[in-house]
Amino acid sequence: MKRTRIVVAVLGALALAGCSSGGGAEQSAASSPAAEAPAAGGAAGTYAVITHAAAGDKFWDVVKKGAEAAGKQYGASVTYQGDGDAGKQSQLIDQAVSQKVDGIVVSMANPDALKESIGKAVAAKIPVVTINSGAESSKAFGALTHIGQSEDVAGRGAGEQLKTAGVSKLLCVIHEAGNVGLEQRCKGAEQSLGGTVERLQVDVSNLADVTSKVAAKLQSDTSVNGVLALNPAVAVAARDAIKDAGSQAKLATFDLSPDVIAAINAGEVLFAVDQQQYLQGWLPITFLKLYKDNLNTVGGGLPVNTGPGFVTKDNAAQVEKLAGEGTR
């Protein structure tokens, strides 16, 4: 509670400090093979956000929107790029270092693959904030802090709710190979469910195939009575798979989208684990601006948690409008 008050107070003070309305750079969530140098951000600074996002991933569109909104509020230049290939993500970090940006925000789905490039940034005295995945490696790599949710805690929470709903055999659908955070979610669910949890590897960039694979699994093993998606687009594909298979399996998911909210309201999805990813874009730009202006650090060496929360049919209407606007 004390940390929450401190963070809110600091953010409030910064917001009142006369922030201008400069624009953040508009870039696709897909990677750019040769990123241009960020436009001069003046006293407010220039910041590069580099994630492991695949093109068209709605979850990361919300992160991008949060980062750009913070840049606009503070009059800073913010560029956003994403690439699901860890090698290419490392190259994007190296480019940002060569451009001498004032700060780098990076998600670490594959921390070991990014260690060297993040080390170069730290050696160049460019502050780094990690987000979303890789919390366990953030401090060791020299980042100022990590912003996200404990995937293990979130997974256990999901497992507890699925257990209460009567699920005894769960299919956990992993949509990105090598993403340590996704495995932590499945493992957490396994710990609290008290039943059997099987993993199914799919490709988030091919949702038709996701539907086909989940349906095939449900048809071949009718004892599976629960499905846990780890991505909102995968959740929608899994919903269709459950219908196609004629299964009575109960479905839950991580993360929100307008389609997931609609599915919760329709009773097709039990709940969504909400990590409030807009904050994973907005907060790191805010923290880096504070560090640039006043050498402030946040978190005291511990991650700053943005979740988990749970969206169910009881509260879905309250967040539906915000999800439609792309901020939840």
Salt bridges, closest charged atoms under 4 A:
GLU26 OE1 - LYS64 NZ 3.76
GLU68 OE2 - LYS64 NZ 3.17
ASP94 OD2 - LYS120 NZ 3.93
GLU151 OE1 - ARG185 NE 2.83
ASP152 OD2 - ARG156 NH1 2.06
GLU176 OE1 - HIS52 NE2 3.49
GLU183 OE2 - ARG199 NH2 2.76
GLU190 OE1 - ARG199 NH1 3.16
GLU198 OE2 - LYS169 NZ 3.50
GLU198 OE1 - LYS217 NZ 2.75
ASP209 OD2 - LYS213 NZ 3.39
ASP221 OD2 - LYS169 NZ 2.65
ASP240 OD1 - ARG239 NE 3.18
ASP255 OD2 - ARG185 NH1 3.90
ASP259 OD2 - LYS58 NZ 3.91
GLU268 OE1 - ARG239 NH1 3.39
GLU268 OE2 - LYS243 NZ 3.01
ASP274 OD2 - ARG328 NH2 2.37
ASP293 OD2 - LYS289 NZ 2.30
GLU325 OE2 - LYS321 NZ 2.56
